[in-house]
Amino acid sequence: MLALVAALLLTGCPELEPRINLQGNLTDSMGAPVDDGDYEMIVRFWSAETGGTMVHEQTHNVSVQGGLFSVDITEFPAHVFSSEIGTNHDTLYWEAEVEGETLAPRRAMSGAPFAHALVAGSAAIGARPDEGNVTDDGFPAVFTALNTEFPTNNPGYGMMALSTNAGLYVDNLRGDGEFGPSDSPEHNPDIILGGRYLSGPDGGTAEDTNHAGVIATEPDESFSGMFLRSNYRLELFKSYSNEHWSLPEFRVYHGQRDPDHLQMRLDNDGDLSIEGNYSSGGADFAERIAVEDPGLVYEEGDVLVISADQDRAVALSDEPNSTRVIGVYSANPGFIGGVGTAGEQVRRERAAYKAAGIDPDSEAEVAAARVTRFELNGEKIDVAIAGIVPVKVTDENGPILRGDLLTTAYTPGHAMKAINPQLGTIVGKAMGELVEGEGMIEMFVMAQ
């Protein structure tokens, strides 16, 4: 009569080969260790504690010393861990037959009491390749969790982590990593998910094809539900398409998700709609227009006229009472028209950096660049044609009082009081005063 005290250890090896290590102590009927030597052992897996279905069997020649033995059970089919074994909880029971004697009772499968009792400070160390992908055929790893049977998947999770702090903490020791296709694992990803890898010291990424990609909530009103920060450039990609339509939109709702609570919408054509008012630091409407002489330095408050030599261009005013007057150079417009699409703006800026010998994709070179806003804007300036802006003025027609009509002056780029003005010579109405000399006052732009 033999007795068995044993434990099963389920392991994940570098080749992802299913393996169960059976460790135990064989004793005789009096509890003494059996004699040293080799024993034939048949290990069977059953779907129930008694009766049931035998789902797998292996025979081994086991070496026993002092009653102790250790044997690996390998090459069993994957379905022994699936619902195909006919139980609700996928629990297997195992028994051993030694030299023709079946040892009872069957035991439920469980981890070895000490080998799998990982507590704070425990560690597992495994190998990892410099190159290769995560595939169904395997990946060198310390621990592997599988919940699948090809070609169909089982319900449930490969791994679930719950905690009052971080549910799962993952880091790698070789670098900060990045997020992208996992065809180059040597980039040191922290986590590999579904063929993509994810890493970052403070951030996270979620990808879901059927539901919300990221949901962030914060019950404490002193914090943000979602906080985004970038030291260089923060980019948001919006995309959605299927065989029926492709309508990517960016929307902002307040309180609940329905049309009555929609506050902002950026549609597929790039049209932006908002519920409420738009405000900015400027107080005027300006058009971005090319200049007749790109080599001239333009300053805030310069009075401008329509170019006499070039279409859709402006020049610095250089004669009094000009009927070509159009507006004033604005350094801080509230709204700018004529800037082109967002893509055109980016292409124009990249071209300006390249023309200056700067790599537009280099954060360091762009940060150190001495490319002017005038160059980035394609040698165009913002011409205020409505609203309130600072303007350069002179007393050539006498002191300027609040409410005086202003026209172009003899001094280039300046305005003066209009006396008996002709139609088309007025650039605006003074909102400040100039007693003598030259200076800068605010003006309400109203070309007429």
C-alpha positions as a Markdown table, in Angstrom:
| # | Residue | x | y | z |
|---|---|---|---|---|
| 1 | Met | 0.0 | 0.0 | 0.0 |
| 2 | Leu | 1.5 | 3.3 | -1.1 |
| 3 | Ala | 0.6 | 6.9 | -0.2 |
| 4 | Leu | 1.4 | 10.1 | -2.1 |
| 5 | Val | 2.0 | 13.6 | -0.8 |
| 6 | Ala | 2.4 | 15.8 | -3.9 |
| 7 | Ala | 1.8 | 19.1 | -5.6 |
| 8 | Leu | 1.4 | 20.2 | -9.2 |
| 9 | Leu | 3.4 | 23.2 | -10.6 |
| 10 | Leu | 2.1 | 24.6 | -13.9 |
| 11 | Thr | 4.8 | 26.5 | -15.6 |
| 12 | Gly | 5.4 | 28.6 | -18.7 |
| 13 | Cys | 8.7 | 27.9 | -20.4 |
| 14 | Pro | 10.5 | 30.0 | -23.0 |
| 15 | Glu | 9.0 | 27.9 | -25.8 |
| 16 | Leu | 5.4 | 28.3 | -24.5 |
| 17 | Glu | 5.3 | 24.5 | -24.2 |
| 18 | Pro | 2.5 | 23.3 | -21.8 |
| 19 | Arg | 4.3 | 21.7 | -18.8 |
| 20 | Ile | 3.2 | 20.5 | -15.4 |
| 21 | Asn | 5.8 | 19.5 | -12.9 |
| 22 | Leu | 4.7 | 16.8 | -10.5 |
| 23 | Gln | 6.6 | 16.8 | -7.2 |
| 24 | Gly | 5.8 | 14.4 | -4.3 |
| 25 | Asn | 6.8 | 12.0 | -1.6 |
| 26 | Leu | 6.0 | 8.2 | -1.9 |
| 27 | Thr | 5.6 | 6.3 | 1.3 |
| 28 | Asp | 4.5 | 2.9 | 2.3 |
| 29 | Ser | 1.4 | 2.1 | 4.4 |
| 30 | Met | 3.3 | 2.9 | 7.6 |
| 31 | Gly | 4.4 | 6.3 | 6.3 |
| 32 | Ala | 8.0 | 5.4 | 5.7 |
| 33 | Pro | 9.7 | 6.4 | 2.4 |
| 34 | Val | 9.7 | 3.8 | -0.3 |
| 35 | Asp | 13.0 | 2.2 | -1.3 |
| 36 | Asp | 15.2 | 4.2 | -3.7 |
| 37 | Gly | 14.9 | 3.3 | -7.3 |
| 38 | Asp | 13.0 | 3.7 | -10.5 |
| 39 | Tyr | 9.2 | 3.3 | -10.5 |
| 40 | Glu | 6.6 | 3.1 | -13.3 |
| 41 | Met | 4.1 | 5.9 | -12.7 |
| 42 | Ile | 1.0 | 6.6 | -14.8 |
| 43 | Val | -0.5 | 10.1 | -14.3 |
| 44 | Arg | -4.2 | 10.6 | -15.3 |
| 45 | Phe | -6.3 | 13.8 | -15.5 |
| 46 | Trp | -10.0 | 13.6 | -14.8 |
| 47 | Ser | -12.9 | 16.0 | -15.2 |
| 48 | Ala | -14.4 | 15.1 | -11.8 |
| 49 | Glu | -13.2 | 14.1 | -8.3 |
| 50 | Thr | -15.0 | 10.7 | -8.8 |
| 51 | Gly | -16.2 | 9.2 | -12.0 |
| 52 | Gly | -16.2 | 11.7 | -14.8 |
| 53 | Thr | -14.1 | 11.6 | -18.0 |
| 54 | Met | -10.4 | 10.9 | -18.2 |
| 55 | Val | -9.0 | 13.7 | -20.4 |
| 56 | His | -5.3 | 12.7 | -20.5 |
| 57 | Glu | -2.8 | 10.1 | -19.5 |
| 58 | Gln | 1.0 | 9.7 | -19.5 |
| 59 | Thr | 3.3 | 7.0 | -18.3 |
| 60 | His | 6.8 | 7.8 | -16.9 |
| 61 | Asn | 9.7 | 6.0 | -15.4 |
| 62 | Val | 10.3 | 8.0 | -12.2 |
| 63 | Ser | 13.5 | 8.1 | -10.2 |
| 64 | Val | 12.8 | 8.1 | -6.4 |
| 65 | Gln | 15.3 | 9.0 | -3.7 |
| 66 | Gly | 14.3 | 9.1 | 0.0 |
| 67 | Gly | 10.7 | 8.9 | -1.2 |
| 68 | Leu | 11.0 | 12.2 | -3.1 |
| 69 | Phe | 10.4 | 12.4 | -6.9 |
| 70 | Ser | 9.9 | 15.1 | -9.6 |
| 71 | Val | 8.6 | 14.5 | -13.0 |
| 72 | Asp | 7.4 | 16.8 | -15.9 |
| 73 | Ile | 4.1 | 16.1 | -17.6 |
| 74 | Thr | 4.3 | 17.5 | -21.1 |
| 75 | Glu | 2.7 | 17.2 | -24.5 |
| 76 | Phe | -0.9 | 17.1 | -23.2 |
| 77 | Pro | -3.6 | 18.7 | -25.4 |
| 78 | Ala | -4.6 | 22.3 | -24.8 |
| 79 | His | -8.2 | 21.4 | -24.3 |
| 80 | Val | -7.5 | 20.0 | -20.8 |
| 81 | Phe | -7.8 | 23.6 | -19.6 |
| 82 | Ser | -11.0 | 24.4 | -21.6 |
| 83 | Ser | -14.7 | 23.9 | -21.1 |
| 84 | Glu | -14.6 | 20.9 | -23.3 |
| 85 | Ile | -13.8 | 18.7 | -20.3 |
| 86 | Gly | -17.4 | 19.2 | -19.3 |
| 87 | Thr | -17.1 | 21.1 | -16.0 |
| 88 | Asn | -18.3 | 24.6 | -15.1 |
| 89 | His | -15.1 | 25.8 | -13.6 |
| 90 | Asp | -12.5 | 24.0 | -15.8 |
| 91 | Thr | -11.2 | 22.2 | -12.7 |
| 92 | Leu | -9.1 | 19.1 | -13.3 |
| 93 | Tyr | -8.4 | 16.2 | -10.9 |
| 94 | Trp | -5.4 | 14.0 | -11.1 |
| 95 | Glu | -4.4 | 10.6 | -9.8 |
| 96 | Ala | -1.3 | 8.6 | -10.0 |
| 97 | Glu | -0.8 | 4.8 | -10.5 |
| 98 | Val | 2.5 | 3.5 | -9.2 |
| 99 | Glu | 3.6 | 0.0 | -10.1 |
| 100 | Gly | 0.0 | -1.0 | -10.8 |
| 101 | Glu | -1.5 | 0.5 | -7.6 |
| 102 | Thr | -3.9 | 3.5 | -8.1 |
| 103 | Leu | -3.4 | 6.0 | -5.3 |
| 104 | Ala | -6.6 | 7.6 | -4.0 |
| 105 | Pro | -8.2 | 10.0 | -3.6 |
| 106 | Arg | -7.9 | 12.2 | -6.8 |
| 107 | Arg | -6.7 | 15.7 | -6.1 |
| 108 | Ala | -7.8 | 19.0 | -7.6 |
| 109 | Met | -5.0 | 20.6 | -9.5 |
| 110 | Ser | -3.3 | 23.5 | -7.7 |
| 111 | Gly | -0.1 | 25.3 | -7.6 |
| 112 | Ala | 2.8 | 24.0 | -5.6 |
| 113 | Pro | 2.3 | 25.5 | -2.1 |
| 114 | Phe | 5.7 | 27.1 | -2.0 |
| 115 | Ala | 6.9 | 27.3 | -5.6 |
| 116 | His | 3.9 | 29.5 | -6.5 |
| 117 | Ala | 3.4 | 31.5 | -3.3 |
| 118 | Leu | 4.7 | 34.8 | -4.6 |
| 119 | Val | 4.7 | 37.6 | -2.0 |
| 120 | Ala | 6.0 | 41.1 | -2.0 |
| 121 | Gly | 9.7 | 41.1 | -3.0 |
| 122 | Ser | 9.4 | 37.8 | -4.9 |
| 123 | Ala | 11.1 | 37.8 | -8.4 |
| 124 | Ala | 11.0 | 35.8 | -11.5 |
| 125 | Ile | 13.7 | 36.1 | -14.2 |
| 126 | Gly | 13.5 | 35.0 | -17.8 |
| 127 | Ala | 15.2 | 35.5 | -21.1 |
| 128 | Arg | 14.1 | 37.7 | -24.0 |
| 129 | Pro | 15.3 | 38.0 | -27.5 |
| 130 | Asp | 16.8 | 41.1 | -29.1 |
| 131 | Glu | 14.6 | 40.6 | -32.2 |
| 132 | Gly | 11.4 | 38.8 | -33.1 |
| 133 | Asn | 7.7 | 39.1 | -32.6 |
| 134 | Val | 5.0 | 37.8 | -30.3 |
| 135 | Thr | 3.5 | 35.0 | -32.2 |
| 136 | Asp | 1.2 | 32.0 | -31.6 |
| 137 | Asp | 4.3 | 29.9 | -31.9 |
| 138 | Gly | 5.9 | 31.3 | -28.8 |
| 139 | Phe | 7.9 | 34.1 | -27.2 |
| 140 | Pro | 10.6 | 33.8 | -24.5 |
| 141 | Ala | 9.0 | 35.0 | -21.3 |
| 142 | Val | 9.1 | 34.6 | -17.5 |
| 143 | Phe | 5.4 | 33.9 | -17.3 |
| 144 | Thr | 2.8 | 33.1 | -20.0 |
| 145 | Ala | -0.9 | 33.2 | -19.5 |
| 146 | Leu | -3.0 | 31.7 | -22.3 |
| 147 | Asn | -6.8 | 31.6 | -22.6 |
| 148 | Thr | -7.4 | 30.5 | -26.2 |
| 149 | Glu | -8.1 | 27.5 | -28.3 |
| 150 | Phe | -7.5 | 28.1 | -32.0 |
| 151 | Pro | -9.4 | 28.7 | -34.2 |
| 152 | Thr | -11.9 | 30.1 | -31.5 |
| 153 | Asn | -11.3 | 31.9 | -28.3 |
| 154 | Asn | -12.5 | 31.0 | -24.8 |
| 155 | Pro | -14.4 | 33.6 | -22.8 |
| 156 | Gly | -12.5 | 35.2 | -19.9 |
| 157 | Tyr | -9.1 | 36.7 | -19.4 |
| 158 | Gly | -5.5 | 35.6 | -19.8 |
| 159 | Met | -4.6 | 37.6 | -16.7 |
| 160 | Met | -6.6 | 39.8 | -14.4 |
| 161 | Ala | -5.0 | 42.1 | -11.8 |
| 162 | Leu | -7.0 | 43.9 | -9.1 |
| 163 | Ser | -5.5 | 46.3 | -6.5 |
| 164 | Thr | -6.4 | 49.3 | -4.4 |
| 165 | Asn | -3.4 | 51.0 | -6.0 |
| 166 | Ala | -2.1 | 50.0 | -9.4 |
| 167 | Gly | -3.7 | 46.8 | -10.7 |
| 168 | Leu | -0.6 | 46.0 | -12.8 |
| 169 | Tyr | 2.8 | 47.6 | -12.7 |
| 170 | Val | 5.0 | 46.9 | -15.7 |
| 171 | Asp | 8.4 | 48.4 | -16.6 |
| 172 | Asn | 11.5 | 47.4 | -18.5 |
| 173 | Leu | 15.1 | 48.0 | -17.5 |
| 174 | Arg | 16.6 | 49.0 | -20.9 |
| 175 | Gly | 14.9 | 52.2 | -21.7 |
| 176 | Asp | 11.7 | 54.3 | -21.8 |
| 177 | Gly | 10.4 | 52.5 | -24.8 |
| 178 | Glu | 7.6 | 53.8 | -27.1 |
| 179 | Phe | 4.3 | 52.9 | -28.6 |
| 180 | Gly | 4.0 | 51.4 | -32.1 |
| 181 | Pro | 4.0 | 48.2 | -34.2 |
| 182 | Ser | 5.9 | 45.5 | -32.3 |
| 183 | Asp | 8.0 | 44.4 | -35.3 |
| 184 | Ser | 11.1 | 45.6 | -33.4 |
| 185 | Pro | 10.9 | 44.5 | -29.7 |
| 186 | Glu | 14.4 | 45.7 | -29.2 |
| 187 | His | 12.8 | 49.2 | -28.7 |
| 188 | Asn | 12.2 | 48.1 | -25.1 |
| 189 | Pro | 8.4 | 48.1 | -24.8 |
| 190 | Asp | 7.0 | 47.8 | -21.3 |
| 191 | Ile | 3.9 | 45.9 | -22.5 |
| 192 | Ile | 3.1 | 44.1 | -25.7 |
| 193 | Leu | -0.6 | 44.1 | -26.5 |
| 194 | Gly | -2.2 | 42.5 | -29.5 |
| 195 | Gly | 0.8 | 43.0 | -31.8 |
| 196 | Arg | 1.5 | 46.6 | -30.6 |
| 197 | Tyr | 3.7 | 47.6 | -27.7 |
| 198 | Leu | 3.1 | 50.3 | -25.1 |
| 199 | Ser | 5.5 | 52.1 | -22.8 |
| 200 | Gly | 6.0 | 55.5 | -21.1 |
| 201 | Pro | 7.0 | 56.8 | -17.7 |
| 202 | Asp | 3.7 | 58.5 | -16.9 |
| 203 | Gly | 1.3 | 57.8 | -19.8 |
| 204 | Gly | -1.0 | 55.1 | -21.1 |
| 205 | Thr | -2.7 | 54.0 | -24.3 |
| 206 | Ala | -5.9 | 52.2 | -24.8 |
| 207 | Glu | -7.2 | 50.8 | -28.1 |
| 208 | Asp | -10.7 | 49.3 | -28.6 |
| 209 | Thr | -12.4 | 48.8 | -32.0 |
| 210 | Asn | -15.9 | 48.5 | -30.6 |
| 211 | His | -16.1 | 50.9 | -27.7 |
| 212 | Ala | -14.5 | 54.0 | -26.2 |
| 213 | Gly | -10.7 | 53.9 | -26.7 |
| 214 | Val | -10.1 | 55.8 | -23.4 |
| 215 | Ile | -12.4 | 56.7 | -20.6 |
| 216 | Ala | -11.1 | 58.9 | -17.9 |
| 217 | Thr | -13.1 | 60.1 | -14.9 |
| 218 | Glu | -12.1 | 62.1 | -11.8 |
| 219 | Pro | -14.6 | 62.5 | -9.0 |
| 220 | Asp | -12.4 | 65.1 | -7.3 |
| 221 | Glu | -13.3 | 68.5 | -8.8 |
| 222 | Ser | -9.8 | 69.8 | -8.1 |
| 223 | Phe | -8.3 | 67.5 | -10.8 |
| 224 | Ser | -8.9 | 66.8 | -14.5 |
| 225 | Gly | -10.6 | 63.6 | -15.8 |
| 226 | Met | -7.9 | 63.6 | -18.5 |
| 227 | Phe | -4.6 | 65.4 | -18.5 |
| 228 | Leu | -2.5 | 65.7 | -21.7 |
| 229 | Arg | 1.0 | 67.2 | -21.8 |
| 230 | Ser | 3.8 | 67.3 | -24.3 |
| 231 | Asn | 7.1 | 69.1 | -24.2 |
| 232 | Tyr | 7.1 | 69.5 | -28.0 |
| 233 | Arg | 3.9 | 68.9 | -29.9 |
| 234 | Leu | 0.6 | 67.3 | -28.8 |
| 235 | Glu | -1.2 | 65.5 | -31.6 |
| 236 | Leu | -4.7 | 64.1 | -31.7 |
| 237 | Phe | -5.7 | 61.7 | -34.5 |
| 238 | Lys | -9.4 | 61.2 | -35.3 |
| 239 | Ser | -10.4 | 58.4 | -37.6 |
| 240 | Tyr | -13.2 | 56.0 | -38.3 |
| 241 | Ser | -14.2 | 54.2 | -41.4 |
| 242 | Asn | -15.9 | 51.0 | -42.6 |
| 243 | Glu | -17.3 | 49.7 | -45.8 |
| 244 | His | -20.3 | 52.0 | -45.6 |
| 245 | Trp | -18.9 | 55.4 | -44.5 |
| 246 | Ser | -15.9 | 57.3 | -43.3 |
| 247 | Leu | -17.0 | 60.2 | -41.0 |
| 248 | Pro | -14.3 | 61.0 | -38.5 |
| 249 | Glu | -15.4 | 63.8 | -36.1 |
| 250 | Phe | -14.1 | 65.3 | -32.9 |
| 251 | Arg | -16.9 | 66.2 | -30.5 |
| 252 | Val | -17.1 | 67.7 | -27.0 |
| 253 | Tyr | -20.2 | 67.1 | -24.9 |
| 254 | His | -21.2 | 68.7 | -21.6 |
| 255 | Gly | -23.0 | 66.5 | -19.0 |
| 256 | Gln | -24.4 | 63.8 | -21.3 |
| 257 | Arg | -24.0 | 62.5 | -24.9 |
| 258 | Asp | -26.8 | 63.9 | -27.0 |
| 259 | Pro | -27.3 | 66.7 | -29.5 |
| 260 | Asp | -28.7 | 69.1 | -26.9 |
| 261 | His | -25.4 | 68.9 | -24.9 |
| 262 | Leu | -23.0 | 69.0 | -27.8 |
| 263 | Gln | -20.7 | 72.0 | -27.3 |
| 264 | Met | -18.1 | 71.6 | -30.0 |
| 265 | Arg | -17.8 | 69.7 | -33.3 |
| 266 | Leu | -14.9 | 69.3 | -35.7 |
| 267 | Asp | -16.2 | 67.4 | -38.7 |
| 268 | Asn | -14.6 | 65.4 | -41.5 |
| 269 | Asp | -14.2 | 68.5 | -43.7 |
| 270 | Gly | -12.3 | 70.4 | -41.0 |
| 271 | Asp | -15.3 | 72.7 | -40.2 |
| 272 | Leu | -15.4 | 73.7 | -36.6 |
| 273 | Ser | -18.7 | 74.5 | -34.8 |
| 274 | Ile | -19.1 | 75.6 | -31.2 |
| 275 | Glu | -22.1 | 76.3 | -28.9 |
| 276 | Gly | -21.5 | 79.7 | -27.3 |
| 277 | Asn | -19.0 | 82.5 | -27.9 |
| 278 | Tyr | -15.5 | 82.5 | -29.4 |
| 279 | Ser | -13.0 | 84.7 | -27.6 |
| 280 | Ser | -9.3 | 85.5 | -28.0 |
| 281 | Gly | -6.7 | 87.9 | -26.8 |
| 282 | Gly | -7.0 | 90.1 | -29.9 |
| 283 | Ala | -9.7 | 92.7 | -30.7 |
| 284 | Asp | -9.8 | 92.8 | -34.5 |
| 285 | Phe | -10.4 | 90.8 | -37.7 |
| 286 | Ala | -7.4 | 90.5 | -40.0 |
| 287 | Glu | -6.7 | 89.1 | -43.4 |
| 288 | Arg | -3.3 | 87.4 | -44.0 |
| 289 | Ile | -2.0 | 89.1 | -47.2 |
| 290 | Ala | 1.3 | 89.0 | -49.1 |
| 291 | Val | 3.5 | 92.1 | -49.1 |
| 292 | Glu | 4.8 | 93.9 | -52.1 |
| 293 | Asp | 8.3 | 94.2 | -50.7 |
| 294 | Pro | 9.3 | 91.2 | -48.6 |
| 295 | Gly | 12.7 | 92.8 | -47.8 |
| 296 | Leu | 11.0 | 95.6 | -45.9 |
| 297 | Val | 10.6 | 95.3 | -42.1 |
| 298 | Tyr | 6.9 | 95.8 | -41.1 |
| 299 | Glu | 5.9 | 96.9 | -37.6 |
| 300 | Glu | 2.8 | 96.9 | -35.5 |
| 301 | Gly | 0.6 | 99.8 | -36.3 |
| 302 | Asp | 1.9 | 100.4 | -39.9 |
| 303 | Val | -0.8 | 101.9 | -42.1 |
| 304 | Leu | -1.1 | 99.8 | -45.3 |
| 305 | Val | -2.4 | 100.3 | -48.8 |
| 306 | Ile | -3.3 | 98.0 | -51.7 |
| 307 | Ser | -0.3 | 97.3 | -53.9 |
| 308 | Ala | -0.3 | 99.2 | -57.2 |
| 309 | Asp | 1.9 | 96.6 | -58.9 |
| 310 | Gln | 0.9 | 93.2 | -57.5 |
| 311 | Asp | -2.4 | 91.3 | -57.1 |
| 312 | Arg | -3.7 | 90.6 | -53.6 |
| 313 | Ala | -0.8 | 92.3 | -51.9 |
| 314 | Val | -0.2 | 95.3 | -49.7 |
| 315 | Ala | 2.5 | 97.9 | -49.3 |
| 316 | Leu | 3.4 | 100.5 | -46.7 |
| 317 | Ser | 1.4 | 103.8 | -47.2 |
| 318 | Asp | 3.6 | 106.5 | -48.7 |
| 319 | Glu | 1.3 | 109.4 | -49.7 |
| 320 | Pro | -1.4 | 111.4 | -48.0 |
| 321 | Asn | -5.2 | 110.8 | -48.5 |
| 322 | Ser | -4.6 | 107.6 | -50.5 |
| 323 | Thr | -7.7 | 105.9 | -51.9 |
| 324 | Arg | -5.8 | 102.6 | -51.8 |
| 325 | Val | -5.8 | 102.5 | -48.0 |
| 326 | Ile | -6.9 | 99.0 | -46.7 |
| 327 | Gly | -6.0 | 98.7 | -43.0 |
| 328 | Val | -3.3 | 98.4 | -40.4 |
| 329 | Tyr | -0.7 | 95.8 | -39.6 |
| 330 | Ser | -2.0 | 93.8 | -36.6 |
| 331 | Ala | 0.5 | 92.0 | -34.4 |
| 332 | Asn | -2.2 | 90.2 | -32.3 |
| 333 | Pro | -5.4 | 89.7 | -34.3 |
| 334 | Gly | -8.5 | 88.2 | -32.7 |
| 335 | Phe | -9.3 | 86.3 | -35.8 |
| 336 | Ile | -7.3 | 85.8 | -39.0 |
| 337 | Gly | -8.7 | 84.9 | -42.4 |
| 338 | Gly | -6.8 | 83.8 | -45.5 |
| 339 | Val | -4.3 | 81.6 | -43.7 |
| 340 | Gly | -5.2 | 78.5 | -45.7 |
| 341 | Thr | -6.1 | 75.0 | -44.4 |
| 342 | Ala | -4.3 | 73.5 | -41.4 |
| 343 | Gly | -2.4 | 71.2 | -43.7 |
| 344 | Glu | -1.3 | 74.1 | -45.9 |
| 345 | Gln | -0.1 | 76.0 | -42.9 |
| 346 | Val | 2.0 | 73.0 | -41.7 |
| 347 | Arg | 3.5 | 72.5 | -45.2 |
| 348 | Arg | 4.3 | 76.2 | -45.5 |
| 349 | Glu | 6.1 | 76.2 | -42.1 |
| 350 | Arg | 8.1 | 73.0 | -43.0 |
| 351 | Ala | 9.2 | 74.6 | -46.2 |
| 352 | Ala | 10.4 | 77.7 | -44.3 |
| 353 | Tyr | 12.4 | 75.6 | -41.9 |
| 354 | Lys | 13.9 | 73.6 | -44.8 |
| 355 | Ala | 14.8 | 76.8 | -46.6 |
| 356 | Ala | 16.7 | 78.0 | -43.5 |
| 357 | Gly | 18.6 | 74.6 | -43.4 |
| 358 | Ile | 16.6 | 73.3 | -40.4 |
| 359 | Asp | 15.1 | 69.8 | -40.1 |
| 360 | Pro | 11.4 | 70.5 | -39.4 |
| 361 | Asp | 11.2 | 67.1 | -37.6 |
| 362 | Ser | 14.0 | 67.9 | -35.2 |
| 363 | Glu | 12.7 | 69.3 | -31.9 |
| 364 | Ala | 16.1 | 70.6 | -30.9 |
| 365 | Glu | 16.7 | 72.4 | -34.3 |
| 366 | Val | 13.2 | 73.9 | -34.4 |
| 367 | Ala | 13.5 | 75.1 | -30.8 |
| 368 | Ala | 16.9 | 76.8 | -31.6 |
| 369 | Ala | 15.8 | 78.2 | -35.0 |
| 370 | Arg | 15.8 | 81.9 | -35.8 |
| 371 | Val | 13.0 | 81.6 | -38.4 |
| 372 | Thr | 10.7 | 84.6 | -38.1 |
| 373 | Arg | 6.9 | 84.4 | -38.0 |
| 374 | Phe | 6.9 | 86.4 | -41.2 |
| 375 | Glu | 8.9 | 83.6 | -42.9 |
| 376 | Leu | 6.7 | 80.9 | -41.4 |
| 377 | Asn | 3.7 | 82.7 | -42.7 |
| 378 | Gly | 5.0 | 82.6 | -46.3 |
| 379 | Glu | 6.1 | 86.3 | -46.3 |
| 380 | Lys | 2.6 | 87.5 | -45.5 |
| 381 | Ile | 1.4 | 89.9 | -42.8 |
| 382 | Asp | -1.9 | 90.2 | -40.9 |
| 383 | Val | -3.9 | 93.3 | -42.1 |
| 384 | Ala | -6.6 | 94.5 | -39.7 |
| 385 | Ile | -9.7 | 95.4 | -41.7 |
| 386 | Ala | -12.2 | 95.6 | -38.8 |
| 387 | Gly | -12.0 | 96.1 | -35.0 |
| 388 | Ile | -9.8 | 98.0 | -32.7 |
| 389 | Val | -6.0 | 98.1 | -33.2 |
| 390 | Pro | -3.0 | 100.3 | -32.4 |
| 391 | Val | -2.0 | 102.6 | -35.2 |
| 392 | Lys | 1.0 | 104.9 | -35.9 |
| 393 | Val | -0.2 | 108.6 | -36.1 |
| 394 | Thr | 1.3 | 112.0 | -36.8 |
| 395 | Asp | 0.2 | 115.6 | -36.2 |
| 396 | Glu | 0.8 | 116.7 | -39.8 |
| 397 | Asn | -2.9 | 117.8 | -40.1 |
| 398 | Gly | -3.0 | 119.0 | -36.5 |
| 399 | Pro | -3.7 | 117.4 | -33.1 |
| 400 | Ile | -5.8 | 114.2 | -33.2 |
| 401 | Leu | -8.8 | 114.1 | -30.9 |
| 402 | Arg | -11.0 | 111.1 | -30.0 |
| 403 | Gly | -13.5 | 110.5 | -32.7 |
| 404 | Asp | -11.5 | 112.1 | -35.5 |
| 405 | Leu | -11.5 | 110.4 | -38.9 |
| 406 | Leu | -8.0 | 109.3 | -39.9 |
| 407 | Thr | -6.4 | 109.0 | -43.4 |
| 408 | Thr | -2.9 | 108.2 | -44.7 |
| 409 | Ala | -0.2 | 110.8 | -43.8 |
| 410 | Tyr | 2.8 | 112.1 | -45.7 |
| 411 | Thr | 5.0 | 110.1 | -43.3 |
| 412 | Pro | 5.2 | 106.4 | -44.6 |
| 413 | Gly | 3.1 | 104.0 | -42.6 |
| 414 | His | 1.4 | 106.7 | -40.5 |
| 415 | Ala | -2.2 | 108.1 | -40.3 |
| 416 | Met | -3.2 | 111.7 | -39.7 |
| 417 | Lys | -6.4 | 113.6 | -39.1 |
| 418 | Ala | -8.6 | 113.8 | -42.2 |
| 419 | Ile | -9.8 | 117.2 | -43.2 |
| 420 | Asn | -12.6 | 117.3 | -45.8 |
| 421 | Pro | -11.8 | 113.7 | -46.7 |
| 422 | Gln | -12.7 | 112.2 | -50.1 |
| 423 | Leu | -14.6 | 108.9 | -50.4 |
| 424 | Gly | -12.3 | 105.9 | -50.0 |
| 425 | Thr | -9.5 | 107.7 | -48.1 |
| 426 | Ile | -10.6 | 107.0 | -44.5 |
| 427 | Val | -8.8 | 104.2 | -42.7 |
| 428 | Gly | -10.5 | 104.5 | -39.3 |
| 429 | Lys | -11.7 | 106.6 | -36.3 |
| 430 | Ala | -9.4 | 107.7 | -33.5 |
| 431 | Met | -10.1 | 106.2 | -30.0 |
| 432 | Gly | -7.2 | 108.1 | -28.5 |
| 433 | Glu | -5.5 | 111.5 | -28.7 |
| 434 | Leu | -2.2 | 112.8 | -30.1 |
| 435 | Val | -1.4 | 116.4 | -29.2 |
| 436 | Glu | 1.8 | 116.8 | -31.2 |
| 437 | Gly | 4.5 | 114.9 | -32.9 |
| 438 | Glu | 4.3 | 111.2 | -33.7 |
| 439 | Gly | 3.0 | 108.3 | -31.6 |
| 440 | Met | 0.7 | 105.3 | -31.3 |
| 441 | Ile | -3.0 | 105.4 | -30.4 |
| 442 | Glu | -5.9 | 102.9 | -30.7 |
| 443 | Met | -8.1 | 103.2 | -33.7 |
| 444 | Phe | -11.4 | 101.6 | -34.8 |
| 445 | Val | -10.7 | 100.3 | -38.3 |
| 446 | Met | -13.4 | 101.4 | -40.8 |
| 447 | Ala | -12.1 | 101.8 | -44.3 |
| 448 | Gln | -14.5 | 104.1 | -46.2 |
